[in-house]
Amino acid sequence: MAKTSAINRNLKRTAMSVRDKPKRLALKSIIMDRTLPVEDRFEASMKLAELPRNGARVRVKLRCKLTGRSRANYRKFELCRIALRDLASSGQIPGMVKSSW
């Protein structure tokens, strides 16, 4: 089980990224628009830099929904390899069977 503080920090980052997404998209569209004057684009980049870093989507770490483990996660299931194996072995994931040859 991961530290509760690490899990809570990641949940806070997720909430902040959802909250700041419209602002970031608007500022990035201004920055990338080559038809606008350089001054406006520079001002938008400064406003983007002033936003909190934890509001960026790339700061959110993929963690296991059961254990909070940060490594070896499968995006499709949102589980780490250990939890995925336990659930698959007990037959709780439909269609997944342990391979044997």
C-alpha positions in Angstrom: 0.0 0.0 0.0 1.3 3.4 -0.9 1.6 6.3 1.5 -1.6 8.0 2.0 0.0 11.4 1.6 1.3 10.5 -1.9 -2.2 9.2 -2.9 -3.9 12.4 -1.6 -1.3 14.6 -3.3 -2.0 12.9 -6.6 -5.8 13.3 -6.1 -5.2 17.0 -5.5 -3.2 17.3 -8.7 -6.0 15.5 -10.6 -8.6 18.0 -9.2 -6.4 21.0 -10.0 -5.8 19.7 -13.6 -9.5 19.4 -14.2 -10.1 22.8 -12.7 -7.4 24.6 -14.7 -7.9 22.8 -18.0 -10.0 25.5 -19.7 -7.7 28.3 -18.7 -4.6 26.4 -19.9 -6.3 25.5 -23.3 -7.3 29.1 -23.9 -3.8 30.5 -23.1 -2.1 27.8 -25.2 -4.3 28.5 -28.2 -3.4 32.2 -27.9 0.3 31.3 -27.7 0.2 29.0 -30.7 -1.8 31.4 -32.9 0.8 32.9 -35.2 -1.6 35.5 -36.6 -1.7 37.4 -33.2 0.9 40.0 -32.3 4.0 38.9 -30.4 3.2 41.1 -27.4 -0.2 39.3 -26.9 1.4 35.9 -27.3 4.1 36.8 -24.8 1.5 38.1 -22.3 -0.4 34.8 -22.6 2.8 32.8 -22.0 3.5 34.9 -18.9 -0.1 34.2 -17.6 0.4 30.5 -18.3 3.6 30.5 -16.3 1.8 32.1 -13.4 -0.7 29.3 -13.1 0.2 26.6 -10.5 2.3 23.8 -11.9 0.2 21.1 -10.3 -2.6 22.2 -12.5 -0.9 20.7 -15.5 -2.2 17.3 -16.7 1.3 15.9 -17.0 1.9 16.3 -13.3 -0.7 13.6 -12.5 0.8 10.2 -11.8 -1.0 7.0 -12.9 -1.6 5.0 -9.7 -3.3 1.7 -9.0 -6.9 2.2 -7.9 -6.7 -0.5 -5.3 -3.2 -0.2 -3.7 -2.0 3.3 -4.8 1.2 1.7 -6.3 2.8 4.1 -8.8 4.8 1.6 -10.9 3.9 -1.1 -13.4 0.3 0.1 -14.0 -2.0 -0.9 -16.8 -3.9 2.1 -18.2 -6.8 0.0 -19.5 -7.6 -1.5 -16.0 -6.1 1.3 -13.9 -4.4 -1.4 -11.8 -0.9 -2.4 -11.0 0.5 -5.7 -12.2 0.2 -7.3 -8.7 -3.4 -6.3 -8.2 -4.3 -7.3 -11.8 -2.8 -10.7 -11.3 -4.6 -11.3 -8.1 -8.0 -10.3 -9.5 -7.4 -12.3 -12.8 -6.4 -15.4 -10.8 -9.6 -15.2 -8.7 -11.7 -14.7 -11.9 -12.9 -11.2 -11.1 -11.9 -9.7 -14.5 -14.2 -10.9 -17.2 -12.5 -12.6 -20.2 -9.0 -12.7 -18.6 -7.5 -16.1 -18.0 -4.1 -17.1 -16.9 -2.1 -18.5 -19.8 -0.5 -21.9 -19.6 1.3 -23.9 -22.2 
